[in-house]
């Protein structure tokens, strides 16, 4: 099917208008019609020129209005998953950077004691910038006036506007959702280690217990882990709190139970 355009539609209207000049025969010769007289009429030529100029200007204004949406074309043209994967590869660092003890890096210590540190991440400020960017994009798109009038043409872009707001929300949630899951997993892993150590440091087994040897070895292992992790674990709380605060700043809340676990963990 032929593509419908603004100019094509107006040209169709004009063609239908001029067709009225062919409806009746000429009165002077009873042959032909008045099409040539209509086309050559000076005032008609002036009006056609004004119509053409108006259509040119309307098309130009429509293209300018289109750019309001096309500047956000990446929202639907790019893959949010691939874009986020590229973001994660931009100068990632561990939650605690530069810490070492007994010749072991912070990550080595966490691996030794069984705390899942998660993958290295870009700086929190980068997360903040991206999340803020999409929040502002949503506000900008939501604030667009619809419908809008360009000269005599009314454009209802409300469906496009709603779709773009939802796209921006999807991109924003990619960042906030990942960070929220990351925080909750780190808290769970940290609390799991603390609980394991508390259990392992319980009352020593009786000497007549056949399992006593293995239990004693496990207890000594826990003592070693505690000594090794004592200083390192303290370094982990603040970065996790910073992530929680960033999420809260963007109205993404961690469950009360998780927050309570994080707050009481240092005292345990």
MOSULWO-V575437 format. One record per residue. N is the residue number from 1. SS is DSSP state (~ for helix, > for strand, _ for the rest). PHI is phi in whole degrees, -180 to 180 (NA if undefined). OMEGA is omega in degrees with one decimal (* if undefined). Layout:
BEGIN
N/SS/PHI/OMEGA
N/SS/PHI/OMEGA
END
This chain:
BEGIN
1/_/NA/-178.5
2/_/-68/179.3
3/_/-73/179.8
4/_/-83/177.9
5/_/-126/178.1
6/~/-61/-178.0
7/~/-65/179.0
8/~/-62/179.0
9/~/-65/179.6
10/~/-65/177.6
11/~/-61/176.9
12/~/-64/177.1
13/~/-61/-179.3
14/~/-64/178.8
15/~/-62/178.1
16/~/-64/179.4
17/~/-65/-179.4
18/~/-68/179.6
19/~/-63/178.9
20/~/-65/179.5
21/~/-74/-180.0
22/~/-104/-175.2
23/_/-72/-177.0
24/_/-118/177.5
25/_/-73/177.3
26/_/-64/179.9
27/_/-79/-176.0
28/_/-82/-177.2
29/_/-127/-177.3
30/_/61/178.2
31/_/-135/179.0
32/_/74/-178.4
33/_/-141/-176.0
34/_/-105/-175.3
35/~/-61/-178.3
36/~/-62/179.4
37/~/-62/-179.7
38/~/-65/-177.2
39/~/-66/-176.2
40/~/-90/-178.7
41/_/-65/-173.7
42/~/-61/-178.6
43/~/-65/177.6
44/~/-66/178.1
45/~/-63/177.1
46/~/-64/-179.7
47/~/-67/177.7
48/~/-63/177.9
49/~/-64/178.3
50/~/-64/178.9
51/~/-64/180.0
52/~/-62/178.9
53/~/-65/179.4
54/~/-65/178.9
55/~/-65/177.5
56/~/-58/-178.0
57/~/-68/179.1
58/~/-65/177.7
59/~/-61/179.9
60/~/-63/179.5
61/~/-66/178.4
62/~/-66/178.0
63/~/-65/176.7
64/~/-64/178.7
65/~/-66/178.3
66/~/-60/-179.7
67/~/-63/176.3
68/~/-56/-179.3
69/~/-96/-175.2
70/~/-68/177.6
71/_/-68/175.9
72/_/-107/-173.3
73/_/-59/-179.3
74/~/-61/-178.3
75/~/-59/-179.7
76/~/-111/-178.0
77/~/-92/-179.6
78/_/-95/175.7
79/_/-85/-179.5
80/~/-64/-179.4
81/~/-68/-179.4
82/~/-68/178.9
83/~/-63/-179.8
84/~/-70/177.0
85/~/-62/177.2
86/~/-65/178.3
87/~/-60/-177.9
88/~/-66/-179.2
89/_/-89/-176.7
90/_/-88/176.9
91/_/52/-179.9
92/_/-75/178.5
93/>/-140/175.4
94/_/-68/178.7
95/_/-55/177.2
96/_/-119/-175.1
97/_/-116/175.7
98/_/91/179.7
99/_/-91/175.9
100/>/-150/178.9
101/>/-153/-178.7
102/_/54/177.4
103/_/76/-178.9
104/>/-114/175.4
105/>/-74/-179.7
106/~/-59/-179.2
107/~/-65/177.8
108/~/-62/179.2
109/~/-65/179.7
110/~/-63/177.3
111/~/-65/-179.0
112/~/-63/-175.6
113/~/-93/174.6
114/_/82/175.3
115/_/-99/-178.8
116/_/-77/-176.5
117/_/-80/-177.9
118/_/77/-178.2
119/_/-75/173.3
120/_/-62/-175.9
121/>/-126/169.6
122/_/-62/-179.5
123/_/-58/-179.8
124/~/-58/178.9
125/~/-62/177.4
126/~/-70/174.2
127/~/-60/-178.3
128/~/-60/-179.1
129/~/-63/-178.0
130/~/-68/179.9
131/~/-64/178.3
132/~/-62/179.4
133/~/-57/-178.0
134/~/-76/173.5
135/~/-62/179.8
136/~/-66/177.9
137/~/-64/177.7
138/~/-61/180.0
139/~/-64/179.8
140/~/-62/-178.9
141/~/-68/179.3
142/~/-65/-177.8
143/_/-84/179.8
144/_/-65/179.6
145/_/-76/174.8
146/_/-140/-7.1
147/_/-72/178.2
148/>/-126/-178.4
149/>/-105/173.1
150/>/-117/-172.9
151/_/56/-176.7
152/_/-92/-173.9
153/>/-99/176.5
154/>/-103/-178.6
155/>/-114/176.9
156/_/-101/-178.5
157/_/-98/-177.3
158/~/-57/178.4
159/~/-61/178.8
160/~/-66/-179.5
161/~/-59/-179.7
162/~/-63/-179.8
163/~/-63/-179.1
164/~/-67/176.8
165/~/-60/179.2
166/~/-68/176.3
167/~/-63/179.9
168/~/-62/178.1
169/~/-64/179.2
170/~/-62/178.7
171/~/-66/179.3
172/~/-60/-177.3
173/~/-68/175.9
174/~/-63/-178.9
175/~/-78/-177.8
176/~/-69/-179.8
177/~/-65/178.2
178/~/-63/-176.3
179/~/-66/178.4
180/~/-63/179.3
181/~/-64/179.0
182/~/-62/-179.6
183/~/-62/-177.6
184/~/-63/178.6
185/~/-67/179.9
186/~/-68/178.6
187/~/-62/-179.8
188/~/-61/-179.2
189/~/-66/179.9
190/~/-66/179.7
191/~/-66/177.7
192/~/-62/178.4
193/~/-64/-178.4
194/~/-62/179.9
195/~/-66/179.8
196/~/-64/-179.6
197/~/-66/179.4
198/~/-61/178.8
199/~/-68/-178.5
200/~/-69/179.7
201/_/-96/179.0
202/_/-72/-178.4
203/_/-58/179.3
204/_/-66/179.9
205/_/-70/178.8
206/_/-67/-176.1
207/_/-66/-178.8
208/_/-86/-179.6
209/_/-74/-178.7
210/_/-62/178.9
211/_/-89/-173.8
212/~/-59/-178.8
213/~/-62/179.6
214/~/-66/179.7
215/~/-65/178.9
216/~/-65/178.6
217/~/-63/179.1
218/~/-63/179.2
219/~/-63/178.6
220/~/-64/176.8
221/~/-63/178.5
222/~/-63/178.6
223/~/-62/177.4
224/~/-61/-179.5
225/~/-62/-179.1
226/~/-64/179.7
227/~/-61/-177.8
228/~/-67/-171.6
229/~/-93/-171.2
230/~/-51/-178.3
231/~/-77/-177.1
232/~/-64/-178.6
233/~/-60/179.8
234/~/-60/-179.0
235/~/-72/-173.1
236/~/-86/-173.7
237/~/-64/-174.7
238/~/-65/176.7
239/~/-59/177.7
240/~/-68/177.0
241/~/-61/179.2
242/~/-62/177.6
243/~/-67/177.8
244/~/-61/-179.6
245/~/-65/178.0
246/~/-64/178.2
247/~/-62/178.9
248/~/-62/178.0
249/~/-59/179.5
250/_/-104/173.9
251/_/63/173.2
252/_/-112/-171.8
253/_/-105/171.6
254/_/-85/-177.6
255/_/-58/-179.2
256/~/-58/-178.9
257/~/-64/178.7
258/~/-64/179.8
259/~/-64/178.8
260/~/-64/177.4
261/~/-59/-178.5
262/~/-66/-176.0
263/~/-71/-176.8
264/~/-88/-176.4
265/~/-57/-178.4
266/_/-59/-177.5
267/_/-80/-176.8
268/_/-87/*
END
